Amino acid sequence: MQKIRPCLWFDDQAEEAAAFYVSVFGGDSRVEGVMRNPGAAPGEAGSVLTVDFVLAGQEYMALNGGPHFTFSEAVSLTVDCASQEEVDRFWEALTDGGEEGQCGWLKDRYGLSWQIVPRALPELLTGPDRARAERAMKAMMGMRKLDVQALLDA
């Protein structure tokens, strides 16, 4: 088990969400276990309480905690994409039932915020050519889904 593992709070969709995320990321992603409510926790005895899952090698826990708390953009998950094809694939999958945001951000169907970031972007923004970095930042600020070629051309 890794030292730090994010816990994602859902109303009652933890198992559904974990399965969805595993299907989106594939590869080294899987549901590892489901803990059912023994009856002492709030909610119905036998219902799903937590789901342990792995996305691209990173461990997570999903908790069915009820409607008391919801996700906000204050916490997001960032996806490093090697190509425009990866950007497109993750963007399409995660916005299905969700909503697009600005600058590569989106909310999925569960309200969780994601940043879909092409690997070229941080390279452009931190490179030695400060004028190019400024142009790339300005281009990014006008985008929803990030366009690698448009960023490179800026």
Phi and psi in radians as a Rosetta constraint file:
Dihedral C 1 N 2 CA 2 C 2 CIRCULARHARMONIC -1.289 0.35
Dihedral N 2 CA 2 C 2 N 3 CIRCULARHARMONIC 2.722 0.35
Dihedral C 2 N 3 CA 3 C 3 CIRCULARHARMONIC -1.090 0.35
Dihedral N 3 CA 3 C 3 N 4 CIRCULARHARMONIC -0.777 0.35
Dihedral C 3 N 4 CA 4 C 4 CIRCULARHARMONIC -2.088 0.35
Dihedral N 4 CA 4 C 4 N 5 CIRCULARHARMONIC 2.223 0.35
Dihedral C 4 N 5 CA 5 C 5 CIRCULARHARMONIC -2.324 0.35
Dihedral N 5 CA 5 C 5 N 6 CIRCULARHARMONIC 2.064 0.35
Dihedral C 5 N 6 CA 6 C 6 CIRCULARHARMONIC -1.105 0.35
Dihedral N 6 CA 6 C 6 N 7 CIRCULARHARMONIC 2.473 0.35
Dihedral C 6 N 7 CA 7 C 7 CIRCULARHARMONIC -1.969 0.35
Dihedral N 7 CA 7 C 7 N 8 CIRCULARHARMONIC 2.153 0.35
Dihedral C 7 N 8 CA 8 C 8 CIRCULARHARMONIC -1.806 0.35
Dihedral N 8 CA 8 C 8 N 9 CIRCULARHARMONIC 2.145 0.35
Dihedral C 8 N 9 CA 9 C 9 CIRCULARHARMONIC -1.596 0.35
Dihedral N 9 CA 9 C 9 N 10 CIRCULARHARMONIC 2.116 0.35
Dihedral C 9 N 10 CA 10 C 10 CIRCULARHARMONIC -2.050 0.35
Dihedral N 10 CA 10 C 10 N 11 CIRCULARHARMONIC 2.804 0.35
Dihedral C 10 N 11 CA 11 C 11 CIRCULARHARMONIC -1.178 0.35
Dihedral N 11 CA 11 C 11 N 12 CIRCULARHARMONIC -1.205 0.35
Dihedral C 11 N 12 CA 12 C 12 CIRCULARHARMONIC -2.577 0.35
Dihedral N 12 CA 12 C 12 N 13 CIRCULARHARMONIC 0.383 0.35
Dihedral C 12 N 13 CA 13 C 13 CIRCULARHARMONIC -1.931 0.35
Dihedral N 13 CA 13 C 13 N 14 CIRCULARHARMONIC 0.364 0.35
Dihedral C 13 N 14 CA 14 C 14 CIRCULARHARMONIC -0.979 0.35
Dihedral N 14 CA 14 C 14 N 15 CIRCULARHARMONIC -0.825 0.35
Dihedral C 14 N 15 CA 15 C 15 CIRCULARHARMONIC -1.178 0.35
Dihedral N 15 CA 15 C 15 N 16 CIRCULARHARMONIC -0.758 0.35
Dihedral C 15 N 16 CA 16 C 16 CIRCULARHARMONIC -1.082 0.35
Dihedral N 16 CA 16 C 16 N 17 CIRCULARHARMONIC -0.794 0.35
Dihedral C 16 N 17 CA 17 C 17 CIRCULARHARMONIC -1.115 0.35
Dihedral N 17 CA 17 C 17 N 18 CIRCULARHARMONIC -0.794 0.35
Dihedral C 17 N 18 CA 18 C 18 CIRCULARHARMONIC -1.050 0.35
Dihedral N 18 CA 18 C 18 N 19 CIRCULARHARMONIC -0.768 0.35
Dihedral C 18 N 19 CA 19 C 19 CIRCULARHARMONIC -1.097 0.35
Dihedral N 19 CA 19 C 19 N 20 CIRCULARHARMONIC -0.713 0.35
Dihedral C 19 N 20 CA 20 C 20 CIRCULARHARMONIC -1.083 0.35
Dihedral N 20 CA 20 C 20 N 21 CIRCULARHARMONIC -0.866 0.35
Dihedral C 20 N 21 CA 21 C 21 CIRCULARHARMONIC -1.073 0.35
Dihedral N 21 CA 21 C 21 N 22 CIRCULARHARMONIC -0.722 0.35
Dihedral C 21 N 22 CA 22 C 22 CIRCULARHARMONIC -1.069 0.35
Dihedral N 22 CA 22 C 22 N 23 CIRCULARHARMONIC -0.697 0.35
Dihedral C 22 N 23 CA 23 C 23 CIRCULARHARMONIC -1.178 0.35
Dihedral N 23 CA 23 C 23 N 24 CIRCULARHARMONIC -0.583 0.35
Dihedral C 23 N 24 CA 24 C 24 CIRCULARHARMONIC -1.249 0.35
Dihedral N 24 CA 24 C 24 N 25 CIRCULARHARMONIC -0.748 0.35
Dihedral C 24 N 25 CA 25 C 25 CIRCULARHARMONIC -1.586 0.35
Dihedral N 25 CA 25 C 25 N 26 CIRCULARHARMONIC -0.425 0.35
Dihedral C 25 N 26 CA 26 C 26 CIRCULARHARMONIC 0.879 0.35
Dihedral N 26 CA 26 C 26 N 27 CIRCULARHARMONIC -2.695 0.35
Dihedral C 26 N 27 CA 27 C 27 CIRCULARHARMONIC 0.883 0.35
Dihedral N 27 CA 27 C 27 N 28 CIRCULARHARMONIC -2.093 0.35
Dihedral C 27 N 28 CA 28 C 28 CIRCULARHARMONIC -1.492 0.35
Dihedral N 28 CA 28 C 28 N 29 CIRCULARHARMONIC 0.890 0.35
Dihedral C 28 N 29 CA 29 C 29 CIRCULARHARMONIC -2.265 0.35
Dihedral N 29 CA 29 C 29 N 30 CIRCULARHARMONIC 2.430 0.35
Dihedral C 29 N 30 CA 30 C 30 CIRCULARHARMONIC -2.946 0.35
Dihedral N 30 CA 30 C 30 N 31 CIRCULARHARMONIC 2.715 0.35
Dihedral C 30 N 31 CA 31 C 31 CIRCULARHARMONIC -1.494 0.35
Dihedral N 31 CA 31 C 31 N 32 CIRCULARHARMONIC 2.239 0.35
Dihedral C 31 N 32 CA 32 C 32 CIRCULARHARMONIC -1.768 0.35
Dihedral N 32 CA 32 C 32 N 33 CIRCULARHARMONIC -0.439 0.35
Dihedral C 32 N 33 CA 33 C 33 CIRCULARHARMONIC -3.067 0.35
Dihedral N 33 CA 33 C 33 N 34 CIRCULARHARMONIC 2.688 0.35
Dihedral C 33 N 34 CA 34 C 34 CIRCULARHARMONIC -2.212 0.35
Dihedral N 34 CA 34 C 34 N 35 CIRCULARHARMONIC 2.229 0.35
Dihedral C 34 N 35 CA 35 C 35 CIRCULARHARMONIC -1.857 0.35
Dihedral N 35 CA 35 C 35 N 36 CIRCULARHARMONIC 2.262 0.35
Dihedral C 35 N 36 CA 36 C 36 CIRCULARHARMONIC -1.694 0.35
Dihedral N 36 CA 36 C 36 N 37 CIRCULARHARMONIC 2.650 0.35
Dihedral C 36 N 37 CA 37 C 37 CIRCULARHARMONIC -1.151 0.35
Dihedral N 37 CA 37 C 37 N 38 CIRCULARHARMONIC 2.086 0.35
Dihedral C 37 N 38 CA 38 C 38 CIRCULARHARMONIC -1.317 0.35
Dihedral N 38 CA 38 C 38 N 39 CIRCULARHARMONIC -0.091 0.35
Dihedral C 38 N 39 CA 39 C 39 CIRCULARHARMONIC 1.970 0.35
Dihedral N 39 CA 39 C 39 N 40 CIRCULARHARMONIC -0.385 0.35
Dihedral C 39 N 40 CA 40 C 40 CIRCULARHARMONIC -1.461 0.35
Dihedral N 40 CA 40 C 40 N 41 CIRCULARHARMONIC -0.414 0.35
Dihedral C 40 N 41 CA 41 C 41 CIRCULARHARMONIC -1.442 0.35
Dihedral N 41 CA 41 C 41 N 42 CIRCULARHARMONIC 2.773 0.35
Dihedral C 41 N 42 CA 42 C 42 CIRCULARHARMONIC -1.028 0.35
Dihedral N 42 CA 42 C 42 N 43 CIRCULARHARMONIC 2.605 0.35
Dihedral C 42 N 43 CA 43 C 43 CIRCULARHARMONIC 1.814 0.35
Dihedral N 43 CA 43 C 43 N 44 CIRCULARHARMONIC 3.127 0.35
Dihedral C 43 N 44 CA 44 C 44 CIRCULARHARMONIC -1.360 0.35
Dihedral N 44 CA 44 C 44 N 45 CIRCULARHARMONIC 2.317 0.35
Dihedral C 44 N 45 CA 45 C 45 CIRCULARHARMONIC -1.009 0.35
Dihedral N 45 CA 45 C 45 N 46 CIRCULARHARMONIC 2.348 0.35
Dihedral C 45 N 46 CA 46 C 46 CIRCULARHARMONIC 1.571 0.35
Dihedral N 46 CA 46 C 46 N 47 CIRCULARHARMONIC -0.222 0.35
Dihedral C 46 N 47 CA 47 C 47 CIRCULARHARMONIC -1.308 0.35
Dihedral N 47 CA 47 C 47 N 48 CIRCULARHARMONIC 2.811 0.35
Dihedral C 47 N 48 CA 48 C 48 CIRCULARHARMONIC -1.165 0.35
Dihedral N 48 CA 48 C 48 N 49 CIRCULARHARMONIC 2.218 0.35
Dihedral C 48 N 49 CA 49 C 49 CIRCULARHARMONIC -1.759 0.35
Dihedral N 49 CA 49 C 49 N 50 CIRCULARHARMONIC -0.925 0.35
Dihedral C 49 N 50 CA 50 C 50 CIRCULARHARMONIC -2.380 0.35
Dihedral N 50 CA 50 C 50 N 51 CIRCULARHARMONIC 2.733 0.35
Dihedral C 50 N 51 CA 51 C 51 CIRCULARHARMONIC -2.305 0.35
Dihedral N 51 CA 51 C 51 N 52 CIRCULARHARMONIC 2.165 0.35
Dihedral C 51 N 52 CA 52 C 52 CIRCULARHARMONIC -1.645 0.35
Dihedral N 52 CA 52 C 52 N 53 CIRCULARHARMONIC 2.254 0.35
Dihedral C 52 N 53 CA 53 C 53 CIRCULARHARMONIC -2.575 0.35
Dihedral N 53 CA 53 C 53 N 54 CIRCULARHARMONIC 2.862 0.35
Dihedral C 53 N 54 CA 54 C 54 CIRCULARHARMONIC -2.181 0.35
Dihedral N 54 CA 54 C 54 N 55 CIRCULARHARMONIC 2.311 0.35
Dihedral C 54 N 55 CA 55 C 55 CIRCULARHARMONIC -2.123 0.35
Dihedral N 55 CA 55 C 55 N 56 CIRCULARHARMONIC 2.072 0.35
Dihedral C 55 N 56 CA 56 C 56 CIRCULARHARMONIC 0.849 0.35
Dihedral N 56 CA 56 C 56 N 57 CIRCULARHARMONIC 0.727 0.35
Dihedral C 56 N 57 CA 57 C 57 CIRCULARHARMONIC 1.514 0.35
Dihedral N 57 CA 57 C 57 N 58 CIRCULARHARMONIC -0.143 0.35
Dihedral C 57 N 58 CA 58 C 58 CIRCULARHARMONIC -1.692 0.35
Dihedral N 58 CA 58 C 58 N 59 CIRCULARHARMONIC 2.250 0.35
Dihedral C 58 N 59 CA 59 C 59 CIRCULARHARMONIC -1.447 0.35
Dihedral N 59 CA 59 C 59 N 60 CIRCULARHARMONIC 2.476 0.35
Dihedral C 59 N 60 CA 60 C 60 CIRCULARHARMONIC -2.407 0.35
Dihedral N 60 CA 60 C 60 N 61 CIRCULARHARMONIC 2.813 0.35
Dihedral C 60 N 61 CA 61 C 61 CIRCULARHARMONIC -2.226 0.35
Dihedral N 61 CA 61 C 61 N 62 CIRCULARHARMONIC 2.375 0.35
Dihedral C 61 N 62 CA 62 C 62 CIRCULARHARMONIC -1.896 0.35
Dihedral N 62 CA 62 C 62 N 63 CIRCULARHARMONIC 2.343 0.35
Dihedral C 62 N 63 CA 63 C 63 CIRCULARHARMONIC -2.115 0.35
Dihedral N 63 CA 63 C 63 N 64 CIRCULARHARMONIC 2.251 0.35
Dihedral C 63 N 64 CA 64 C 64 CIRCULARHARMONIC -1.487 0.35
Dihedral N 64 CA 64 C 64 N 65 CIRCULARHARMONIC 1.589 0.35
Dihedral C 64 N 65 CA 65 C 65 CIRCULARHARMONIC -1.776 0.35
Dihedral N 65 CA 65 C 65 N 66 CIRCULARHARMONIC -0.049 0.35
Dihedral C 65 N 66 CA 66 C 66 CIRCULARHARMONIC 1.650 0.35
Dihedral N 66 CA 66 C 66 N 67 CIRCULARHARMONIC -3.105 0.35
Dihedral C 66 N 67 CA 67 C 67 CIRCULARHARMONIC -1.450 0.35
Dihedral N 67 CA 67 C 67 N 68 CIRCULARHARMONIC 0.125 0.35
Dihedral C 67 N 68 CA 68 C 68 CIRCULARHARMONIC -1.161 0.35
Dihedral N 68 CA 68 C 68 N 69 CIRCULARHARMONIC -0.583 0.35
Dihedral C 68 N 69 CA 69 C 69 CIRCULARHARMONIC -2.282 0.35
Dihedral N 69 CA 69 C 69 N 70 CIRCULARHARMONIC 2.591 0.35
Dihedral C 69 N 70 CA 70 C 70 CIRCULARHARMONIC -2.299 0.35
Dihedral N 70 CA 70 C 70 N 71 CIRCULARHARMONIC 2.878 0.35
Dihedral C 70 N 71 CA 71 C 71 CIRCULARHARMONIC -1.265 0.35
Dihedral N 71 CA 71 C 71 N 72 CIRCULARHARMONIC 2.712 0.35
Dihedral C 71 N 72 CA 72 C 72 CIRCULARHARMONIC -2.465 0.35
Dihedral N 72 CA 72 C 72 N 73 CIRCULARHARMONIC 2.937 0.35
Dihedral C 72 N 73 CA 73 C 73 CIRCULARHARMONIC -1.197 0.35
Dihedral N 73 CA 73 C 73 N 74 CIRCULARHARMONIC -0.112 0.35
Dihedral C 73 N 74 CA 74 C 74 CIRCULARHARMONIC -1.095 0.35
Dihedral N 74 CA 74 C 74 N 75 CIRCULARHARMONIC -0.405 0.35
Dihedral C 74 N 75 CA 75 C 75 CIRCULARHARMONIC -2.277 0.35
Dihedral N 75 CA 75 C 75 N 76 CIRCULARHARMONIC 2.261 0.35
Dihedral C 75 N 76 CA 76 C 76 CIRCULARHARMONIC -2.437 0.35
Dihedral N 76 CA 76 C 76 N 77 CIRCULARHARMONIC 2.814 0.35
Dihedral C 76 N 77 CA 77 C 77 CIRCULARHARMONIC -1.850 0.35
Dihedral N 77 CA 77 C 77 N 78 CIRCULARHARMONIC 2.284 0.35
Dihedral C 77 N 78 CA 78 C 78 CIRCULARHARMONIC -1.786 0.35
Dihedral N 78 CA 78 C 78 N 79 CIRCULARHARMONIC 2.300 0.35
Dihedral C 78 N 79 CA 79 C 79 CIRCULARHARMONIC -1.942 0.35
Dihedral N 79 CA 79 C 79 N 80 CIRCULARHARMONIC 2.059 0.35
Dihedral C 79 N 80 CA 80 C 80 CIRCULARHARMONIC -1.401 0.35
Dihedral N 80 CA 80 C 80 N 81 CIRCULARHARMONIC 2.129 0.35
Dihedral C 80 N 81 CA 81 C 81 CIRCULARHARMONIC -2.021 0.35
Dihedral N 81 CA 81 C 81 N 82 CIRCULARHARMONIC 2.215 0.35
Dihedral C 81 N 82 CA 82 C 82 CIRCULARHARMONIC -1.316 0.35
Dihedral N 82 CA 82 C 82 N 83 CIRCULARHARMONIC -0.343 0.35
Dihedral C 82 N 83 CA 83 C 83 CIRCULARHARMONIC -2.620 0.35
Dihedral N 83 CA 83 C 83 N 84 CIRCULARHARMONIC 2.943 0.35
Dihedral C 83 N 84 CA 84 C 84 CIRCULARHARMONIC -1.111 0.35
Dihedral N 84 CA 84 C 84 N 85 CIRCULARHARMONIC -0.594 0.35
Dihedral C 84 N 85 CA 85 C 85 CIRCULARHARMONIC -1.056 0.35
Dihedral N 85 CA 85 C 85 N 86 CIRCULARHARMONIC -0.720 0.35
Dihedral C 85 N 86 CA 86 C 86 CIRCULARHARMONIC -1.156 0.35
Dihedral N 86 CA 86 C 86 N 87 CIRCULARHARMONIC -0.757 0.35
Dihedral C 86 N 87 CA 87 C 87 CIRCULARHARMONIC -0.964 0.35
Dihedral N 87 CA 87 C 87 N 88 CIRCULARHARMONIC -0.868 0.35
Dihedral C 87 N 88 CA 88 C 88 CIRCULARHARMONIC -1.070 0.35
Dihedral N 88 CA 88 C 88 N 89 CIRCULARHARMONIC -0.776 0.35
Dihedral C 88 N 89 CA 89 C 89 CIRCULARHARMONIC -1.109 0.35
Dihedral N 89 CA 89 C 89 N 90 CIRCULARHARMONIC -0.853 0.35
Dihedral C 89 N 90 CA 90 C 90 CIRCULARHARMONIC -1.191 0.35
Dihedral N 90 CA 90 C 90 N 91 CIRCULARHARMONIC -0.671 0.35
Dihedral C 90 N 91 CA 91 C 91 CIRCULARHARMONIC -1.073 0.35
Dihedral N 91 CA 91 C 91 N 92 CIRCULARHARMONIC -0.843 0.35
Dihedral C 91 N 92 CA 92 C 92 CIRCULARHARMONIC -1.074 0.35
Dihedral N 92 CA 92 C 92 N 93 CIRCULARHARMONIC -0.799 0.35
Dihedral C 92 N 93 CA 93 C 93 CIRCULARHARMONIC -1.158 0.35
Dihedral N 93 CA 93 C 93 N 94 CIRCULARHARMONIC -0.787 0.35
Dihedral C 93 N 94 CA 94 C 94 CIRCULARHARMONIC -1.407 0.35
Dihedral N 94 CA 94 C 94 N 95 CIRCULARHARMONIC -0.405 0.35
Dihedral C 94 N 95 CA 95 C 95 CIRCULARHARMONIC -1.498 0.35
Dihedral N 95 CA 95 C 95 N 96 CIRCULARHARMONIC -0.164 0.35
Dihedral C 95 N 96 CA 96 C 96 CIRCULARHARMONIC -1.097 0.35
Dihedral N 96 CA 96 C 96 N 97 CIRCULARHARMONIC 1.897 0.35
Dihedral C 96 N 97 CA 97 C 97 CIRCULARHARMONIC 1.482 0.35
Dihedral N 97 CA 97 C 97 N 98 CIRCULARHARMONIC -0.032 0.35
Dihedral C 97 N 98 CA 98 C 98 CIRCULARHARMONIC -1.943 0.35
Dihedral N 98 CA 98 C 98 N 99 CIRCULARHARMONIC -2.578 0.35
Dihedral C 98 N 99 CA 99 C 99 CIRCULARHARMONIC -2.580 0.35
Dihedral N 99 CA 99 C 99 N 100 CIRCULARHARMONIC 2.521 0.35
Dihedral C 99 N 100 CA 100 C 100 CIRCULARHARMONIC -1.341 0.35
Dihedral N 100 CA 100 C 100 N 101 CIRCULARHARMONIC 2.543 0.35
Dihedral C 100 N 101 CA 101 C 101 CIRCULARHARMONIC -2.063 0.35
Dihedral N 101 CA 101 C 101 N 102 CIRCULARHARMONIC -2.897 0.35
Dihedral C 101 N 102 CA 102 C 102 CIRCULARHARMONIC -1.641 0.35
Dihedral N 102 CA 102 C 102 N 103 CIRCULARHARMONIC 2.727 0.35
Dihedral C 102 N 103 CA 103 C 103 CIRCULARHARMONIC 1.013 0.35
Dihedral N 103 CA 103 C 103 N 104 CIRCULARHARMONIC 0.634 0.35
Dihedral C 103 N 104 CA 104 C 104 CIRCULARHARMONIC 1.511 0.35
Dihedral N 104 CA 104 C 104 N 105 CIRCULARHARMONIC 0.092 0.35
Dihedral C 104 N 105 CA 105 C 105 CIRCULARHARMONIC -1.630 0.35
Dihedral N 105 CA 105 C 105 N 106 CIRCULARHARMONIC 2.627 0.35
Dihedral C 105 N 106 CA 106 C 106 CIRCULARHARMONIC -2.670 0.35
Dihedral N 106 CA 106 C 106 N 107 CIRCULARHARMONIC 2.849 0.35
Dihedral C 106 N 107 CA 107 C 107 CIRCULARHARMONIC -2.033 0.35
Dihedral N 107 CA 107 C 107 N 108 CIRCULARHARMONIC 2.313 0.35
Dihedral C 107 N 108 CA 108 C 108 CIRCULARHARMONIC -1.422 0.35
Dihedral N 108 CA 108 C 108 N 109 CIRCULARHARMONIC -3.107 0.35
Dihedral C 108 N 109 CA 109 C 109 CIRCULARHARMONIC -1.091 0.35
Dihedral N 109 CA 109 C 109 N 110 CIRCULARHARMONIC -0.255 0.35
Dihedral C 109 N 110 CA 110 C 110 CIRCULARHARMONIC -1.750 0.35
Dihedral N 110 CA 110 C 110 N 111 CIRCULARHARMONIC -0.037 0.35
Dihedral C 110 N 111 CA 111 C 111 CIRCULARHARMONIC 1.599 0.35
Dihedral N 111 CA 111 C 111 N 112 CIRCULARHARMONIC 0.017 0.35
Dihedral C 111 N 112 CA 112 C 112 CIRCULARHARMONIC -1.329 0.35
Dihedral N 112 CA 112 C 112 N 113 CIRCULARHARMONIC 2.322 0.35
Dihedral C 112 N 113 CA 113 C 113 CIRCULARHARMONIC -1.519 0.35
Dihedral N 113 CA 113 C 113 N 114 CIRCULARHARMONIC 2.422 0.35
Dihedral C 113 N 114 CA 114 C 114 CIRCULARHARMONIC -2.273 0.35
Dihedral N 114 CA 114 C 114 N 115 CIRCULARHARMONIC 2.618 0.35
Dihedral C 114 N 115 CA 115 C 115 CIRCULARHARMONIC -2.036 0.35
Dihedral N 115 CA 115 C 115 N 116 CIRCULARHARMONIC 2.087 0.35
Dihedral C 115 N 116 CA 116 C 116 CIRCULARHARMONIC -1.790 0.35
Dihedral N 116 CA 116 C 116 N 117 CIRCULARHARMONIC 1.821 0.35
Dihedral C 116 N 117 CA 117 C 117 CIRCULARHARMONIC -2.086 0.35
Dihedral N 117 CA 117 C 117 N 118 CIRCULARHARMONIC 2.071 0.35
Dihedral C 117 N 118 CA 118 C 118 CIRCULARHARMONIC -1.204 0.35
Dihedral N 118 CA 118 C 118 N 119 CIRCULARHARMONIC 2.452 0.35
Dihedral C 118 N 119 CA 119 C 119 CIRCULARHARMONIC -0.970 0.35
Dihedral N 119 CA 119 C 119 N 120 CIRCULARHARMONIC -0.505 0.35
Dihedral C 119 N 120 CA 120 C 120 CIRCULARHARMONIC -1.131 0.35
Dihedral N 120 CA 120 C 120 N 121 CIRCULARHARMONIC -0.501 0.35
Dihedral C 120 N 121 CA 121 C 121 CIRCULARHARMONIC -1.081 0.35
Dihedral N 121 CA 121 C 121 N 122 CIRCULARHARMONIC -0.972 0.35
Dihedral C 121 N 122 CA 122 C 122 CIRCULARHARMONIC -1.067 0.35
Dihedral N 122 CA 122 C 122 N 123 CIRCULARHARMONIC -0.545 0.35
Dihedral C 122 N 123 CA 123 C 123 CIRCULARHARMONIC -1.127 0.35
Dihedral N 123 CA 123 C 123 N 124 CIRCULARHARMONIC -0.725 0.35
Dihedral C 123 N 124 CA 124 C 124 CIRCULARHARMONIC -1.166 0.35
Dihedral N 124 CA 124 C 124 N 125 CIRCULARHARMONIC -0.745 0.35
Dihedral C 124 N 125 CA 125 C 125 CIRCULARHARMONIC -1.308 0.35
Dihedral N 125 CA 125 C 125 N 126 CIRCULARHARMONIC -0.399 0.35
Dihedral C 125 N 126 CA 126 C 126 CIRCULARHARMONIC -1.914 0.35
Dihedral N 126 CA 126 C 126 N 127 CIRCULARHARMONIC 0.026 0.35
Dihedral C 126 N 127 CA 127 C 127 CIRCULARHARMONIC -1.184 0.35
Dihedral N 127 CA 127 C 127 N 128 CIRCULARHARMONIC 2.972 0.35
Dihedral C 127 N 128 CA 128 C 128 CIRCULARHARMONIC -1.243 0.35
Dihedral N 128 CA 128 C 128 N 129 CIRCULARHARMONIC -0.370 0.35
Dihedral C 128 N 129 CA 129 C 129 CIRCULARHARMONIC -1.473 0.35
Dihedral N 129 CA 129 C 129 N 130 CIRCULARHARMONIC 1.660 0.35
Dihedral C 129 N 130 CA 130 C 130 CIRCULARHARMONIC -1.174 0.35
Dihedral N 130 CA 130 C 130 N 131 CIRCULARHARMONIC -0.558 0.35
Dihedral C 130 N 131 CA 131 C 131 CIRCULARHARMONIC -1.166 0.35
Dihedral N 131 CA 131 C 131 N 132 CIRCULARHARMONIC -0.715 0.35
Dihedral C 131 N 132 CA 132 C 132 CIRCULARHARMONIC -1.136 0.35
Dihedral N 132 CA 132 C 132 N 133 CIRCULARHARMONIC -0.716 0.35
Dihedral C 132 N 133 CA 133 C 133 CIRCULARHARMONIC -1.051 0.35
Dihedral N 133 CA 133 C 133 N 134 CIRCULARHARMONIC -0.726 0.35
Dihedral C 133 N 134 CA 134 C 134 CIRCULARHARMONIC -1.141 0.35
Dihedral N 134 CA 134 C 134 N 135 CIRCULARHARMONIC -0.719 0.35
Dihedral C 134 N 135 CA 135 C 135 CIRCULARHARMONIC -1.126 0.35
Dihedral N 135 CA 135 C 135 N 136 CIRCULARHARMONIC -0.727 0.35
Dihedral C 135 N 136 CA 136 C 136 CIRCULARHARMONIC -1.128 0.35
Dihedral N 136 CA 136 C 136 N 137 CIRCULARHARMONIC -0.720 0.35
Dihedral C 136 N 137 CA 137 C 137 CIRCULARHARMONIC -1.111 0.35
Dihedral N 137 CA 137 C 137 N 138 CIRCULARHARMONIC -0.769 0.35
Dihedral C 137 N 138 CA 138 C 138 CIRCULARHARMONIC -1.084 0.35
Dihedral N 138 CA 138 C 138 N 139 CIRCULARHARMONIC -0.740 0.35
Dihedral C 138 N 139 CA 139 C 139 CIRCULARHARMONIC -1.091 0.35
Dihedral N 139 CA 139 C 139 N 140 CIRCULARHARMONIC -0.780 0.35
Dihedral C 139 N 140 CA 140 C 140 CIRCULARHARMONIC -1.070 0.35
Dihedral N 140 CA 140 C 140 N 141 CIRCULARHARMONIC -0.694 0.35
Dihedral C 140 N 141 CA 141 C 141 CIRCULARHARMONIC -1.083 0.35
Dihedral N 141 CA 141 C 141 N 142 CIRCULARHARMONIC -0.379 0.35
Dihedral C 141 N 142 CA 142 C 142 CIRCULARHARMONIC -1.666 0.35
Dihedral N 142 CA 142 C 142 N 143 CIRCULARHARMONIC 0.094 0.35
Dihedral C 142 N 143 CA 143 C 143 CIRCULARHARMONIC -1.877 0.35
Dihedral N 143 CA 143 C 143 N 144 CIRCULARHARMONIC 2.756 0.35
Dihedral C 143 N 144 CA 144 C 144 CIRCULARHARMONIC -1.718 0.35
Dihedral N 144 CA 144 C 144 N 145 CIRCULARHARMONIC -1.548 0.35
Dihedral C 144 N 145 CA 145 C 145 CIRCULARHARMONIC -1.221 0.35
Dihedral N 145 CA 145 C 145 N 146 CIRCULARHARMONIC 2.345 0.35
Dihedral C 145 N 146 CA 146 C 146 CIRCULARHARMONIC -1.325 0.35
Dihedral N 146 CA 146 C 146 N 147 CIRCULARHARMONIC 2.410 0.35
Dihedral C 146 N 147 CA 147 C 147 CIRCULARHARMONIC -1.938 0.35
Dihedral N 147 CA 147 C 147 N 148 CIRCULARHARMONIC 1.877 0.35
Dihedral C 147 N 148 CA 148 C 148 CIRCULARHARMONIC -1.004 0.35
Dihedral N 148 CA 148 C 148 N 149 CIRCULARHARMONIC -0.845 0.35
Dihedral C 148 N 149 CA 149 C 149 CIRCULARHARMONIC -1.116 0.35
Dihedral N 149 CA 149 C 149 N 150 CIRCULARHARMONIC -0.714 0.35
Dihedral C 149 N 150 CA 150 C 150 CIRCULARHARMONIC -1.120 0.35
Dihedral N 150 CA 150 C 150 N 151 CIRCULARHARMONIC -0.630 0.35
Dihedral C 150 N 151 CA 151 C 151 CIRCULARHARMONIC -1.155 0.35
Dihedral N 151 CA 151 C 151 N 152 CIRCULARHARMONIC -0.754 0.35
Dihedral C 151 N 152 CA 152 C 152 CIRCULARHARMONIC -1.158 0.35
Dihedral N 152 CA 152 C 152 N 153 CIRCULARHARMONIC -0.610 0.35
Dihedral C 152 N 153 CA 153 C 153 CIRCULARHARMONIC -1.332 0.35
Dihedral N 153 CA 153 C 153 N 154 CIRCULARHARMONIC -0.309 0.35
